[in-house]
Amino acid sequence: MGQTLVEKIFSKHCGKEVNAGQIVESPIDMVIGNDITTPLSIKAFERSGASKLAKADNFCIVMDHFIPAKDIASANQARISRDFAKKHKLKYFFDERDMGIEHALLPEKGLVLSGDVIIGADSHTCTHGALGAFSTGMGSTDLAYAMITGKNWFKVPESIQVVFEGALPKGVYGKDLILEVIRQIGVDGALYKSLEFCGSAIESLSMDDRFSLCNMAIEAGAKNGIIAPDSITKAYLAEVEAANGSLRASPSYYQSDSNAQYAKRLHIDVSALEPLVAYPFLPSNGKPISHASSEHLRIDQAFIGSCTNGRLSDLKIASQILKGKKIHSDVRLIITPGTQKIYRQAQELGYIDILLDSGALISNPTCGACLGGYMGILGDNERCISTTNRNFIGRMGSRTSQVYLANAAVVAHSAIMGEIADPREVL
């Protein structure tokens, strides 16, 4: 019987052939914590009596949610991670001096690679599947187990093959592809399954769009999202290696067998898609932009950023739309670059000046606005169009606020118009 990409990755790590449904203990290539989740992992680690990390160079902490600290509580919480990193001489500890949202920063640093098994105490750890890795979110105590043993337990997931065919129309990006998948199968349609994305549309999809696509696999209930590595993946990793001098390790490239067994196959013709907008209060509540724009939904805030869409291409799209224009007088536009490197590149390319001239506010790299923590909290009854990944009740602030999810082009054009608007007329 043939194997899926995920089955092959686990077989390699376990040293034997494994298949979907089996319970395995697998070595972990990278364990990722952040300033919110790591203190709980540290507490469990120390309570166990452990004094040494099993694989110190396979453990990374990224301070990205409430950094710079928003209050005394977050400052004290951050100190727990800082003290631990210093005590254990962590090689991979990223704080204010080298900031980034973890799921944008780690690929940029060459720390997550094709063929890896990666876990993180953050649900959007599935982002790294864009590189052809098995990458999934776990709880903080699960991280502690990996910190102590270098391994963790998994039930090897069945896979759903999602085949995207056709050419992307104007204004349609990776964000729209995943919103369409979630619209079709629902927020629990891939529960504890692997979403394996393939097809001719994927073959020409940029790495930024692939990261966006895999990032939101969890919003369909999936254990992970994954794309088989190809020439685009390899070119990206070559650029990362050149920029950093090396990668953390050598990538391993796997492909699913032609006779692999899938729980389900889903075929989507991307050429028929419009940009999508996910209405409150579920990412599955997607509607085409032609419908959303016809409703003239006034907005109070527009947000471009997060681990889903805070990459350089998103800032480029926004700057192209906003160049020479001003955001609506009733709208706040907040933009969060995914990493300081992205921020710097956007500055060098002139994007930041364009965005500032339009009236946008540029923040440091942070998850703060996305999770309703800080840097963009919504007030009562406010409406926001956002490139983030979740729009649950109270996600970005007040429980009476509303969050609509969309790509960067939709958000940028809506910020100008003062209402959710179709960007295709200006692209």
Disulfide bonds with the S-S distance in Angstrom:
none
